[in-house]
Amino acid sequence: PKIKARILACGPERTALRLLEGEAHLGIVSKEANDKGLESQEFFRDIVELVVPANHRWAKRSFIEPAEIVDEPFLLREETSGTRWVMLTELSKFDISLEDLNIFLEIGSAEGIMEAISNGYGVSFVSKLASKHLRELGRVVSVPVDGLDIKRTIYMVRKRISAPHRPRDVFWSFIHAPENSDLLLEP
């Protein structure tokens, strides 16, 4: 009661700066904070999947081979994206690099990527959480890629030394409480 939340979208560098300058109380990032002024804890685990338009030729396949991705128009997240980083790391195991992809468009949000996919502009790797709504509507389909298992950890970050802030501190502790461990399970 009486707690007002405000969600600000920004990249990881800006998130760290806002926390350190006291403009924000908590941040959510896809990589652990490496600044000594910040502390992080695991918030939840996420799965990243290949998503295609519902009418795509792969939509009814049980899986595709990694090499098939390189010929498709590909929608890519921005350079600082955690999704982009884990995708490229996993694809590198199959000798597929950024230069091998047929990049059609780079988009700075998962929502933008999802809208572009659902309108038939290409394929991309997207968080299972971000694709859920359009998958449920039948506008997009996730397609397994043989040998790829892309998972990532999402972290909650806060300033290491700061004045007490009850809502922040209660939520931070709530996430760590053993009775809430089911919150960290994969979707």
N, C-alpha and C positions, 0 to 999 in steps of 0.2 A: 504493500500500500504506500502511496505517495512517492514512489520511485519513478522518476522520468528517465527513460533511456533515449539516447540519440545515437544513431548508427551513422558513422562517417566512412565513406568508401575512399580508400587511398592505398597506395603501394606500400610495400614493407618499410622502405626508408622513411617515408612520411609518417607511418604508424609509429616507428621508433622515436622520431623527432617529437611528435605530438605527446607521447608518453613522457619523454624526458623533460619537455617544457611544461608539463602539467596541464596540457590542453585536453587530455583524455585520461581515463582511469584504467581502462583495459584495452588491449588490442588482440586481434585474432589474425594470425599469420601462418603461412605454410612451411616456414622453416624456423628452427629454434633461434631465439635472439642471441646474437654474438656480441652484444654490447654489455660491458661490465655493469652499467647502470640499470640494466633490465634483468628480470628473471622471467622464466617461462615454465609452463607445465603443459603436459599433454591435455588437449581439450577433447578431441575425438579423432577417429581414424576414418579415412575416406577412401573410396575406390574410384579409380579413373578408368573410363571405358571408351572404346571407339563408338561414336554415335554417327548414324547415317540417316538421311531422309527416309520416311516410311516406304516410299516407292522406289528406293535405290535397289539395284540388282543384288546387293549383298544382304538386304533386309531379311530374307528368308533362309539365309545360309546358317549352318550351325557354327561355322567359324571361317576365318580367312587366314591366309599366310601373311606374315609381316611384310614380305616383299611386295605384296599387292597394293599396299598403301601408297607407294611412291608414285604411282601413275594417276591417282585421284586428285581432283582439285581439293586442296587442303586448307582449312581455316585454322589459323594459329593464334594463340594468346600472345600478349605482349611479352617483351624480353624479361621482365621481372616476375612473371607469373610462376607460381609453384607448380601448377599443372604442366606448364611448358617444360619446366626443368625435369620433373619426374618422367614425363613422356619421352624426352630426348635421351635421358639416362637409360631408360628401358629399351628404346629403339637401338641405341648404340650397341647393345648386346647382339644385335643382328646386323651390325655394320651399316645401319641406316642413320645418316646424319641429317642435320637441318638442310644442308645443300642438296640432299637427295629428294626432299619432299617437293611436290608441285604446289607451292604455296600460292593460293588464290588471293587471300586476304588475311591481314593481321587485325585482330579485334581485341579491345582492352577489357572485355568483361565476358564472363561465362554466359550471361543472359543474351548478349549480342551474338555470341557464337551459336547458341541454341536457336535463336530466331533465324539466323542465316542458314543453318543446317535444315531446319524445318521448312524453309522456303526453297530448298534444293540447290543451294550454292556450293555445297561441298561436304566434306566429312571432317571430323576432328575428334580428339581425345578430350573428354569432358568429365567432370566430377559426376558420379552417380547421383549425388544430391541435386546438382544443378540441372540434370536432365530429367529428373523424376516427373515433373509436371507434364512436359511435352511427350514423354514416353507413355504416361497414363492416358493422354488424349489421343494417342496413336499417331502423332505427327512425326515422331522419330523412333528409331530402334537402336538398341545397343547390339553390337556384333562382336563376339569374342575373337581375339587375335591369338592364333596358336602360339603358345610359348610366352605370352605377355601376361603378367599379373601385376598391374600397376596399383600400388597402394601408397598412401601418404598419410602422414600424421599432421594434424592441424593443432597449433599451439595457442594457448592463451598467454598473453604477455602483460606484465605490469612493471612499473618503476620499482627498482629494488628498495630504495630508501625513500619514503614519502610520508606525509602526514596521514594519520588514520583516516580512512574513508569507509564507513560501515557498509554501504551497499557493495562496493568493490570487494572488500575483505570477506564478507559473508558469501558472495558468489564464488570467489576464489576457493574458499574452504569447502563449499558445497560440491564443487567439481571434484575435489580431492577425497571427499569422504568415501570410505569403503562401501557404504550402503548405496552409493550412487555409481558404482563401477560399471553398471550396465550402460551408462551414458557414453562410455568410451568404446563400446562395441562397434564393429563395422556395420554400415547400413545394409 
